[in-house]
Amino acid sequence: MLMPMQWGRAAEVAPRVIELAGQHGLLCFDSQAKVVHVPSITSHAQRRPPRHSIRATES
């Protein structure tokens, strides 16, 4: 699923999108920052936001 947002509201909207993705056990990729937010194993069951992030690197 893509979640487009206005650049001026990204700081407000992105954390909530990441939180919602984590609540549903979904990965969330920030294409601007090149970061994948990975929900913790227990986040889906306990309704917590993701705790892990992976930063993409260019080779």
mmCIF file of the N, C-alpha and C atoms, coordinates in Angstrom:
data_MODEL
# 
_entry.id   MODEL 
# 
loop_
_atom_site.group_PDB 
_atom_site.id 
_atom_site.type_symbol 
_atom_site.label_atom_id 
_atom_site.label_alt_id 
_atom_site.label_comp_id 
_atom_site.label_asym_id 
_atom_site.label_entity_id 
_atom_site.label_seq_id 
_atom_site.pdbx_PDB_ins_code 
_atom_site.Cartn_x 
_atom_site.Cartn_y 
_atom_site.Cartn_z 
_atom_site.occupancy 
_atom_site.B_iso_or_equiv 
_atom_site.pdbx_formal_charge 
_atom_site.auth_seq_id 
_atom_site.auth_comp_id 
_atom_site.auth_asym_id 
_atom_site.auth_atom_id 
_atom_site.pdbx_PDB_model_num 
ATOM 1   N N  . MET A 1 1  ? 0.848  -1.157 0.000  1.00 0.00 ? 1  MET A N  1 
ATOM 2   C CA . MET A 1 1  ? 0.000  0.000  0.000  1.00 0.00 ? 1  MET A CA 1 
ATOM 3   C C  . MET A 1 1  ? 0.900  1.227  0.000  1.00 0.00 ? 1  MET A C  1 
ATOM 4   N N  . LEU A 1 2  ? 0.565  2.200  -0.790 1.00 0.00 ? 2  LEU A N  1 
ATOM 5   C CA . LEU A 1 2  ? 1.285  3.466  -0.798 1.00 0.00 ? 2  LEU A CA 1 
ATOM 6   C C  . LEU A 1 2  ? 0.533  4.469  0.061  1.00 0.00 ? 2  LEU A C  1 
ATOM 7   N N  . MET A 1 3  ? 1.285  5.318  0.753  1.00 0.00 ? 3  MET A N  1 
ATOM 8   C CA . MET A 1 3  ? 0.671  6.326  1.603  1.00 0.00 ? 3  MET A CA 1 
ATOM 9   C C  . MET A 1 3  ? 1.271  7.682  1.249  1.00 0.00 ? 3  MET A C  1 
ATOM 10  N N  . PRO A 1 4  ? 0.803  8.299  0.164  1.00 0.00 ? 4  PRO A N  1 
ATOM 11  C CA . PRO A 1 4  ? 1.344  9.611  -0.190 1.00 0.00 ? 4  PRO A CA 1 
ATOM 12  C C  . PRO A 1 4  ? 0.889  10.665 0.820  1.00 0.00 ? 4  PRO A C  1 
ATOM 13  N N  . MET A 1 5  ? 1.749  11.661 1.037  1.00 0.00 ? 5  MET A N  1 
ATOM 14  C CA . MET A 1 5  ? 1.396  12.743 1.953  1.00 0.00 ? 5  MET A CA 1 
ATOM 15  C C  . MET A 1 5  ? 2.074  14.023 1.494  1.00 0.00 ? 5  MET A C  1 
ATOM 16  N N  . GLN A 1 6  ? 1.527  15.129 1.877  1.00 0.00 ? 6  GLN A N  1 
ATOM 17  C CA . GLN A 1 6  ? 2.123  16.415 1.545  1.00 0.00 ? 6  GLN A CA 1 
ATOM 18  C C  . GLN A 1 6  ? 3.427  16.572 2.311  1.00 0.00 ? 6  GLN A C  1 
ATOM 19  N N  . TRP A 1 7  ? 4.448  17.109 1.623  1.00 0.00 ? 7  TRP A N  1 
ATOM 20  C CA . TRP A 1 7  ? 5.761  17.270 2.241  1.00 0.00 ? 7  TRP A CA 1 
ATOM 21  C C  . TRP A 1 7  ? 5.670  18.089 3.533  1.00 0.00 ? 7  TRP A C  1 
ATOM 22  N N  . GLY A 1 8  ? 4.890  19.126 3.533  1.00 0.00 ? 8  GLY A N  1 
ATOM 23  C CA . GLY A 1 8  ? 4.771  19.994 4.706  1.00 0.00 ? 8  GLY A CA 1 
ATOM 24  C C  . GLY A 1 8  ? 4.113  19.330 5.904  1.00 0.00 ? 8  GLY A C  1 
ATOM 25  N N  . ARG A 1 9  ? 3.441  18.209 5.695  1.00 0.00 ? 9  ARG A N  1 
ATOM 26  C CA . ARG A 1 9  ? 2.771  17.512 6.806  1.00 0.00 ? 9  ARG A CA 1 
ATOM 27  C C  . ARG A 1 9  ? 3.445  16.191 7.150  1.00 0.00 ? 9  ARG A C  1 
ATOM 28  N N  . ALA A 1 10 ? 4.548  15.877 6.472  1.00 0.00 ? 10 ALA A N  1 
ATOM 29  C CA . ALA A 1 10 ? 5.214  14.583 6.671  1.00 0.00 ? 10 ALA A CA 1 
ATOM 30  C C  . ALA A 1 10 ? 5.645  14.364 8.113  1.00 0.00 ? 10 ALA A C  1 
ATOM 31  N N  . ALA A 1 11 ? 6.176  15.394 8.766  1.00 0.00 ? 11 ALA A N  1 
ATOM 32  C CA . ALA A 1 11 ? 6.636  15.238 10.159 1.00 0.00 ? 11 ALA A CA 1 
ATOM 33  C C  . ALA A 1 11 ? 5.479  14.913 11.099 1.00 0.00 ? 11 ALA A C  1 
ATOM 34  N N  . GLU A 1 12 ? 4.297  15.370 10.747 1.00 0.00 ? 12 GLU A N  1 
ATOM 35  C CA . GLU A 1 12 ? 3.106  15.118 11.554 1.00 0.00 ? 12 GLU A CA 1 
ATOM 36  C C  . GLU A 1 12 ? 2.480  13.760 11.229 1.00 0.00 ? 12 GLU A C  1 
ATOM 37  N N  . VAL A 1 13 ? 2.433  13.413 9.955  1.00 0.00 ? 13 VAL A N  1 
ATOM 38  C CA . VAL A 1 13 ? 1.704  12.228 9.495  1.00 0.00 ? 13 VAL A CA 1 
ATOM 39  C C  . VAL A 1 13 ? 2.540  10.944 9.564  1.00 0.00 ? 13 VAL A C  1 
ATOM 40  N N  . ALA A 1 14 ? 3.817  11.019 9.192  1.00 0.00 ? 14 ALA A N  1 
ATOM 41  C CA . ALA A 1 14 ? 4.654  9.814  9.098  1.00 0.00 ? 14 ALA A CA 1 
ATOM 42  C C  . ALA A 1 14 ? 4.700  8.988  10.381 1.00 0.00 ? 14 ALA A C  1 
ATOM 43  N N  . PRO A 1 15 ? 4.907  9.597  11.559 1.00 0.00 ? 15 PRO A N  1 
ATOM 44  C CA . PRO A 1 15 ? 4.946  8.764  12.773 1.00 0.00 ? 15 PRO A CA 1 
ATOM 45  C C  . PRO A 1 15 ? 3.649  7.979  12.996 1.00 0.00 ? 15 PRO A C  1 
ATOM 46  N N  . ARG A 1 16 ? 2.525  8.578  12.654 1.00 0.00 ? 16 ARG A N  1 
ATOM 47  C CA . ARG A 1 16 ? 1.247  7.878  12.828 1.00 0.00 ? 16 ARG A CA 1 
ATOM 48  C C  . ARG A 1 16 ? 1.111  6.728  11.832 1.00 0.00 ? 16 ARG A C  1 
ATOM 49  N N  . VAL A 1 17 ? 1.569  6.944  10.600 1.00 0.00 ? 17 VAL A N  1 
ATOM 50  C CA . VAL A 1 17 ? 1.538  5.883  9.591  1.00 0.00 ? 17 VAL A CA 1 
ATOM 51  C C  . VAL A 1 17 ? 2.407  4.714  10.044 1.00 0.00 ? 17 VAL A C  1 
ATOM 52  N N  . ILE A 1 18 ? 3.605  5.019  10.555 1.00 0.00 ? 18 ILE A N  1 
ATOM 53  C CA . ILE A 1 18 ? 4.512  3.973  11.050 1.00 0.00 ? 18 ILE A CA 1 
ATOM 54  C C  . ILE A 1 18 ? 3.870  3.230  12.216 1.00 0.00 ? 18 ILE A C  1 
ATOM 55  N N  . GLU A 1 19 ? 3.232  3.962  13.102 1.00 0.00 ? 19 GLU A N  1 
ATOM 56  C CA . GLU A 1 19 ? 2.559  3.340  14.249 1.00 0.00 ? 19 GLU A CA 1 
ATOM 57  C C  . GLU A 1 19 ? 1.439  2.408  13.785 1.00 0.00 ? 19 GLU A C  1 
ATOM 58  N N  . LEU A 1 20 ? 0.606  2.882  12.853 1.00 0.00 ? 20 LEU A N  1 
ATOM 59  C CA . LEU A 1 20 ? -0.489 2.050  12.351 1.00 0.00 ? 20 LEU A CA 1 
ATOM 60  C C  . LEU A 1 20 ? 0.022  0.806  11.632 1.00 0.00 ? 20 LEU A C  1 
ATOM 61  N N  . ALA A 1 21 ? 1.071  0.963  10.850 1.00 0.00 ? 21 ALA A N  1 
ATOM 62  C CA . ALA A 1 21 ? 1.655  -0.197 10.167 1.00 0.00 ? 21 ALA A CA 1 
ATOM 63  C C  . ALA A 1 21 ? 2.114  -1.225 11.190 1.00 0.00 ? 21 ALA A C  1 
ATOM 64  N N  . GLY A 1 22 ? 2.786  -0.771 12.237 1.00 0.00 ? 22 GLY A N  1 
ATOM 65  C CA . GLY A 1 22 ? 3.259  -1.673 13.286 1.00 0.00 ? 22 GLY A CA 1 
ATOM 66  C C  . GLY A 1 22 ? 2.128  -2.381 14.002 1.00 0.00 ? 22 GLY A C  1 
ATOM 67  N N  . GLN A 1 23 ? 1.029  -1.666 14.221 1.00 0.00 ? 23 GLN A N  1 
ATOM 68  C CA . GLN A 1 23 ? -0.122 -2.272 14.888 1.00 0.00 ? 23 GLN A CA 1 
ATOM 69  C C  . GLN A 1 23 ? -0.716 -3.411 14.073 1.00 0.00 ? 23 GLN A C  1 
ATOM 70  N N  . HIS A 1 24 ? -0.512 -3.362 12.783 1.00 0.00 ? 24 HIS A N  1 
ATOM 71  C CA . HIS A 1 24 ? -1.066 -4.394 11.902 1.00 0.00 ? 24 HIS A CA 1 
ATOM 72  C C  . HIS A 1 24 ? 0.003  -5.363 11.400 1.00 0.00 ? 24 HIS A C  1 
ATOM 73  N N  . GLY A 1 25 ? 1.197  -5.285 11.997 1.00 0.00 ? 25 GLY A N  1 
ATOM 74  C CA . GLY A 1 25 ? 2.265  -6.222 11.638 1.00 0.00 ? 25 GLY A CA 1 
ATOM 75  C C  . GLY A 1 25 ? 2.855  -5.971 10.263 1.00 0.00 ? 25 GLY A C  1 
ATOM 76  N N  . LEU A 1 26 ? 2.787  -4.735 9.764  1.00 0.00 ? 26 LEU A N  1 
ATOM 77  C CA . LEU A 1 26 ? 3.264  -4.411 8.428  1.00 0.00 ? 26 LEU A CA 1 
ATOM 78  C C  . LEU A 1 26 ? 4.588  -3.654 8.468  1.00 0.00 ? 26 LEU A C  1 
ATOM 79  N N  . LEU A 1 27 ? 5.415  -3.872 7.461  1.00 0.00 ? 27 LEU A N  1 
ATOM 80  C CA . LEU A 1 27 ? 6.620  -3.068 7.277  1.00 0.00 ? 27 LEU A CA 1 
ATOM 81  C C  . LEU A 1 27 ? 6.200  -1.708 6.749  1.00 0.00 ? 27 LEU A C  1 
ATOM 82  N N  . CYS A 1 28 ? 7.017  -0.709 7.019  1.00 0.00 ? 28 CYS A N  1 
ATOM 83  C CA . CYS A 1 28 ? 6.753  0.620  6.488  1.00 0.00 ? 28 CYS A CA 1 
ATOM 84  C C  . CYS A 1 28 ? 8.061  1.157  5.913  1.00 0.00 ? 28 CYS A C  1 
ATOM 85  N N  . PHE A 1 29 ? 8.086  1.456  4.604  1.00 0.00 ? 29 PHE A N  1 
ATOM 86  C CA . PHE A 1 29 ? 9.281  1.954  3.940  1.00 0.00 ? 29 PHE A CA 1 
ATOM 87  C C  . PHE A 1 29 ? 9.150  3.441  3.696  1.00 0.00 ? 29 PHE A C  1 
ATOM 88  N N  . ASP A 1 30 ? 10.092 4.205  4.228  1.00 0.00 ? 30 ASP A N  1 
ATOM 89  C CA . ASP A 1 30 ? 10.159 5.644  3.988  1.00 0.00 ? 30 ASP A CA 1 
ATOM 90  C C  . ASP A 1 30 ? 11.099 5.857  2.814  1.00 0.00 ? 30 ASP A C  1 
ATOM 91  N N  . SER A 1 31 ? 10.530 6.120  1.641  1.00 0.00 ? 31 SER A N  1 
ATOM 92  C CA . SER A 1 31 ? 11.346 6.231  0.429  1.00 0.00 ? 31 SER A CA 1 
ATOM 93  C C  . SER A 1 31 ? 12.220 7.482  0.421  1.00 0.00 ? 31 SER A C  1 
ATOM 94  N N  . GLN A 1 32 ? 11.849 8.510  1.145  1.00 0.00 ? 32 GLN A N  1 
ATOM 95  C CA . GLN A 1 32 ? 12.668 9.722  1.209  1.00 0.00 ? 32 GLN A CA 1 
ATOM 96  C C  . GLN A 1 32 ? 13.907 9.491  2.070  1.00 0.00 ? 32 GLN A C  1 
ATOM 97  N N  . ALA A 1 33 ? 13.736 8.850  3.214  1.00 0.00 ? 33 ALA A N  1 
ATOM 98  C CA . ALA A 1 33 ? 14.853 8.586  4.127  1.00 0.00 ? 33 ALA A CA 1 
ATOM 99  C C  . ALA A 1 33 ? 15.541 7.255  3.827  1.00 0.00 ? 33 ALA A C  1 
ATOM 100 N N  . LYS A 1 34 ? 14.929 6.446  2.950  1.00 0.00 ? 34 LYS A N  1 
ATOM 101 C CA . LYS A 1 34 ? 15.427 5.107  2.621  1.00 0.00 ? 34 LYS A CA 1 
ATOM 102 C C  . LYS A 1 34 ? 15.568 4.248  3.877  1.00 0.00 ? 34 LYS A C  1 
ATOM 103 N N  . VAL A 1 35 ? 14.506 4.228  4.674  1.00 0.00 ? 35 VAL A N  1 
ATOM 104 C CA . VAL A 1 35 ? 14.462 3.468  5.923  1.00 0.00 ? 35 VAL A CA 1 
ATOM 105 C C  . VAL A 1 35 ? 13.244 2.548  5.893  1.00 0.00 ? 35 VAL A C  1 
ATOM 106 N N  . VAL A 1 36 ? 13.454 1.285  6.305  1.00 0.00 ? 36 VAL A N  1 
ATOM 107 C CA . VAL A 1 36 ? 12.355 0.332  6.469  1.00 0.00 ? 36 VAL A CA 1 
ATOM 108 C C  . VAL A 1 36 ? 12.091 0.202  7.963  1.00 0.00 ? 36 VAL A C  1 
ATOM 109 N N  . HIS A 1 37 ? 10.876 0.507  8.379  1.00 0.00 ? 37 HIS A N  1 
ATOM 110 C CA . HIS A 1 37 ? 10.479 0.358  9.779  1.00 0.00 ? 37 HIS A CA 1 
ATOM 111 C C  . HIS A 1 37 ? 9.849  -1.024 9.920  1.00 0.00 ? 37 HIS A C  1 
ATOM 112 N N  . VAL A 1 38 ? 10.449 -1.857 10.763 1.00 0.00 ? 38 VAL A N  1 
ATOM 113 C CA . VAL A 1 38 ? 10.024 -3.248 10.938 1.00 0.00 ? 38 VAL A CA 1 
ATOM 114 C C  . VAL A 1 38 ? 9.357  -3.379 12.301 1.00 0.00 ? 38 VAL A C  1 
ATOM 115 N N  . PRO A 1 39 ? 8.118  -3.873 12.346 1.00 0.00 ? 39 PRO A N  1 
ATOM 116 C CA . PRO A 1 39 ? 7.468  -4.034 13.650 1.00 0.00 ? 39 PRO A CA 1 
ATOM 117 C C  . PRO A 1 39 ? 8.151  -5.118 14.471 1.00 0.00 ? 39 PRO A C  1 
ATOM 118 N N  . SER A 1 40 ? 8.185  -4.915 15.781 1.00 0.00 ? 40 SER A N  1 
ATOM 119 C CA . SER A 1 40 ? 8.739  -5.959 16.638 1.00 0.00 ? 40 SER A CA 1 
ATOM 120 C C  . SER A 1 40 ? 7.789  -7.152 16.619 1.00 0.00 ? 40 SER A C  1 
ATOM 121 N N  . ILE A 1 41 ? 8.264  -8.293 17.030 1.00 0.00 ? 41 ILE A N  1 
ATOM 122 C CA . ILE A 1 41 ? 7.455  -9.524 17.000 1.00 0.00 ? 41 ILE A CA 1 
ATOM 123 C C  . ILE A 1 41 ? 6.204  -9.366 17.849 1.00 0.00 ? 41 ILE A C  1 
ATOM 124 N N  . THR A 1 42 ? 6.320  -8.655 18.955 1.00 0.00 ? 42 THR A N  1 
ATOM 125 C CA . THR A 1 42 ? 5.179  -8.515 19.859 1.00 0.00 ? 42 THR A CA 1 
ATOM 126 C C  . THR A 1 42 ? 4.337  -7.285 19.568 1.00 0.00 ? 42 THR A C  1 
ATOM 127 N N  . SER A 1 43 ? 4.784  -6.398 18.681 1.00 0.00 ? 43 SER A N  1 
ATOM 128 C CA . SER A 1 43 ? 4.050  -5.145 18.483 1.00 0.00 ? 43 SER A CA 1 
ATOM 129 C C  . SER A 1 43 ? 2.650  -5.373 17.928 1.00 0.00 ? 43 SER A C  1 
ATOM 130 N N  . HIS A 1 44 ? 2.500  -6.341 17.039 1.00 0.00 ? 44 HIS A N  1 
ATOM 131 C CA . HIS A 1 44 ? 1.181  -6.597 16.462 1.00 0.00 ? 44 HIS A CA 1 
ATOM 132 C C  . HIS A 1 44 ? 0.221  -7.091 17.545 1.00 0.00 ? 44 HIS A C  1 
ATOM 133 N N  . ALA A 1 45 ? 0.675  -7.998 18.358 1.00 0.00 ? 45 ALA A N  1 
ATOM 134 C CA . ALA A 1 45 ? -0.189 -8.569 19.392 1.00 0.00 ? 45 ALA A CA 1 
ATOM 135 C C  . ALA A 1 45 ? -0.500 -7.563 20.494 1.00 0.00 ? 45 ALA A C  1 
ATOM 136 N N  . GLN A 1 46 ? 0.472  -6.725 20.835 1.00 0.00 ? 46 GLN A N  1 
ATOM 137 C CA . GLN A 1 46 ? 0.287  -5.799 21.955 1.00 0.00 ? 46 GLN A CA 1 
ATOM 138 C C  . GLN A 1 46 ? -0.075 -4.385 21.500 1.00 0.00 ? 46 GLN A C  1 
ATOM 139 N N  . ARG A 1 47 ? -0.211 -4.174 20.194 1.00 0.00 ? 47 ARG A N  1 
ATOM 140 C CA . ARG A 1 47 ? -0.577 -2.872 19.635 1.00 0.00 ? 47 ARG A CA 1 
ATOM 141 C C  . ARG A 1 47 ? 0.424  -1.783 19.983 1.00 0.00 ? 47 ARG A C  1 
ATOM 142 N N  . ARG A 1 48 ? 1.703  -2.111 19.821 1.00 0.00 ? 48 ARG A N  1 
ATOM 143 C CA . ARG A 1 48 ? 2.774  -1.129 20.018 1.00 0.00 ? 48 ARG A CA 1 
ATOM 144 C C  . ARG A 1 48 ? 3.321  -0.693 18.668 1.00 0.00 ? 48 ARG A C  1 
ATOM 145 N N  . PRO A 1 49 ? 3.895  0.524  18.603 1.00 0.00 ? 49 PRO A N  1 
ATOM 146 C CA . PRO A 1 49 ? 4.535  0.946  17.345 1.00 0.00 ? 49 PRO A CA 1 
ATOM 147 C C  . PRO A 1 49 ? 5.813  0.149  17.099 1.00 0.00 ? 49 PRO A C  1 
ATOM 148 N N  . PRO A 1 50 ? 6.302  0.122  15.856 1.00 0.00 ? 50 PRO A N  1 
ATOM 149 C CA . PRO A 1 50 ? 7.523  -0.618 15.541 1.00 0.00 ? 50 PRO A CA 1 
ATOM 150 C C  . PRO A 1 50 ? 8.714  -0.124 16.348 1.00 0.00 ? 50 PRO A C  1 
ATOM 151 N N  . ARG A 1 51 ? 9.656  -1.024 16.620 1.00 0.00 ? 51 ARG A N  1 
ATOM 152 C CA . ARG A 1 51 ? 10.847 -0.665 17.388 1.00 0.00 ? 51 ARG A CA 1 
ATOM 153 C C  . ARG A 1 51 ? 12.124 -0.770 16.575 1.00 0.00 ? 51 ARG A C  1 
ATOM 154 N N  . HIS A 1 52 ? 12.057 -1.336 15.389 1.00 0.00 ? 52 HIS A N  1 
ATOM 155 C CA . HIS A 1 52 ? 13.266 -1.568 14.614 1.00 0.00 ? 52 HIS A CA 1 
ATOM 156 C C  . HIS A 1 52 ? 13.190 -0.811 13.282 1.00 0.00 ? 52 HIS A C  1 
ATOM 157 N N  . SER A 1 53 ? 14.322 -0.314 12.836 1.00 0.00 ? 53 SER A N  1 
ATOM 158 C CA . SER A 1 53 ? 14.408 0.326  11.534 1.00 0.00 ? 53 SER A CA 1 
ATOM 159 C C  . SER A 1 53 ? 15.639 -0.170 10.822 1.00 0.00 ? 53 SER A C  1 
ATOM 160 N N  . ILE A 1 54 ? 15.561 -0.283 9.516  1.00 0.00 ? 54 ILE A N  1 
ATOM 161 C CA . ILE A 1 54 ? 16.685 -0.693 8.685  1.00 0.00 ? 54 ILE A CA 1 
ATOM 162 C C  . ILE A 1 54 ? 16.937 0.436  7.698  1.00 0.00 ? 54 ILE A C  1 
ATOM 163 N N  . ARG A 1 55 ? 18.155 0.927  7.639  1.00 0.00 ? 55 ARG A N  1 
ATOM 164 C CA . ARG A 1 55 ? 18.486 1.997  6.711  1.00 0.00 ? 55 ARG A CA 1 
ATOM 165 C C  . ARG A 1 55 ? 19.075 1.385  5.447  1.00 0.00 ? 55 ARG A C  1 
ATOM 166 N N  . ALA A 1 56 ? 18.526 1.771  4.299  1.00 0.00 ? 56 ALA A N  1 
ATOM 167 C CA . ALA A 1 56 ? 19.013 1.295  3.010  1.00 0.00 ? 56 ALA A CA 1 
ATOM 168 C C  . ALA A 1 56 ? 20.310 2.028  2.669  1.00 0.00 ? 56 ALA A C  1 
ATOM 169 N N  . THR A 1 57 ? 21.239 1.343  2.071  1.00 0.00 ? 57 THR A N  1 
ATOM 170 C CA . THR A 1 57 ? 22.499 1.967  1.631  1.00 0.00 ? 57 THR A CA 1 
ATOM 171 C C  . THR A 1 57 ? 22.647 1.744  0.146  1.00 0.00 ? 57 THR A C  1 
ATOM 172 N N  . GLU A 1 58 ? 23.313 2.670  -0.490 1.00 0.00 ? 58 GLU A N  1 
ATOM 173 C CA . GLU A 1 58 ? 23.562 2.541  -1.913 1.00 0.00 ? 58 GLU A CA 1 
ATOM 174 C C  . GLU A 1 58 ? 24.927 1.896  -2.121 1.00 0.00 ? 58 GLU A C  1 
ATOM 175 N N  . SER A 1 59 ? 25.021 1.008  -3.130 1.00 0.00 ? 59 SER A N  1 
ATOM 176 C CA . SER A 1 59 ? 26.304 0.354  -3.381 1.00 0.00 ? 59 SER A CA 1 
ATOM 177 C C  . SER A 1 59 ? 26.969 0.923  -4.603 1.00 0.00 ? 59 SER A C  1 
# 
